[in-house]
Amino acid sequence: MSQELLHVNVKGVEVPVVFEQSTTLPIVSLQLVMQVAGSIEDGNTPGLARFVASVLGEGTKTLGAVGFAKKLEQRAITLSANAGTETLVFELGALKEAFDEGIVHLNALLQEPNFTKESVEKVRLMTLGSISRRASDFDYVATTALRELMFEGTPLAHPGLGTSASIKALGLKEVEAFFRTHMDLSNAIVVIGGDLSQEEAKAYAKNVLATLEVGTKRPLPYAQVTKTPKVSVLQKPSEQAYIYFGAPFYMQSGDADSHKARVAAFILGESGFGSRLMEEIRVKRGLAYSAYGKISINRSSSKFTGHLQTKNENKDEAMVLVRSVVEDFVKGGVSEEELAQAKRFLLGSEPLRTETLSQRLSRAFFEYYRGFALGYSKEQLQKIETLSLEELNAFIASHAEIAQLSFAVVTNVDAAQ
């Protein structure tokens, strides 16, 4: 089973279609991806994109939330809208025999979403409740504080869920305006796969896309991570200290050296037990139950981030140790054994990442979206297999910026004293 990149012409716009035919099960899956329509487009209203996606979950004006949900349930159709940082995505899935009906419902949702004062108020109450609950989720609090430090002055500094103030200020007018200005052909990508032919896939894509206006291509903003290390300590009644850290990572999406970043991140912090961070912080010092770090290379940002929990009184020691581990990693690189272990895991676990149609379509989409050719993941594994220790350590040494760590810490100061 392999993926293909197709195109369909709708109203003079060539829209890319990522496709995979899979006859293993009689199912069909479609995603309508709107680029530059996620939280990076919130502007002065944090949480706007996700709020709009939530209102889209309220069905159509004709059927209402309950009636729309019943129609989907009757045919075991799944249909949802979700907003991430960069994109807003409609996901449709059904048995092949019910997929035509699913397309009808998706088109109805695009043409007459249930944008009413009642729906907006319902979503507002749910969102405010979620924000309120997360105020006592110290992982979320620390994550949000770290974003503010790392991306100060950029669209990524605010929480994607929004703030109480921004959600309270939202109205039907803002919801309708965001939807109207972000649903268009010029920024659309279709991802479709399952038990259907290439021609059927194109026909379904055209059917859905025909409901959209042409629009104009939107540039995706790029948010630079601050180069000046900062520390933010928030006092909360926490049993432990929640330490989140991050730094810039200078690599653009689509870089030919992405395989080296993947191996380096795995050894430093992504692999869990056996990683450098876990080994030094938990195994040797016993300062935390777990410690993780990862490299994220997106089109709108690129960064190294990590987190751990420790006793309140150990937070300063843990922060010093994290800095030391990362600095030693940059200066000294990795060992032959660490590289060999990383290769064994990354190459050996590959089948688990391509078991389902959903996994394969998601991978194919991100290959295309991030600037690679379809099938690049296999090429990346080949590059990992032949990667030498000298090449990897030279790469790690060239990215000393990951040692420019900022910290956001949630701690009970009184308990730490």
Secondary structure, DSSP 8 states (H G I E B T S, - for coil): --EEEEEEEETTEEEEEEEEE--SSSEEEEEEEEET-SGGG-TTSTTHHHHHHHHHTT-BTTTHHHHHHHHHHHTT-EEEEEE-SSEEEEEEEEEGGGHHHHHHHHHHHHHSB---HHHHHHHHHHHHHHHHHHTT-HHHHHHHHHHHHHTTTSGGGS-TT--HHHHHH--HHHHHHHHHHH-BGGGEEEEEEESS-HHHHHHHHHHHHTTSB-------------SS--EEEEE---SEEEEEEEEE----TT-TTHHHHHHHHIIIIITSTTSHHHIIIIIIT---S-EEEEEEE-SS-EEEEEEEEEEGGGHHHHHHHHHHHHHHHHHH---HHHHHHHHHHHHHTGGGGGSSHHHHHHHHHHHHHTT--TTHHHHHHHHHHH--HHHHHHHHHTTGGGGS-EEEEEE-HHHH-
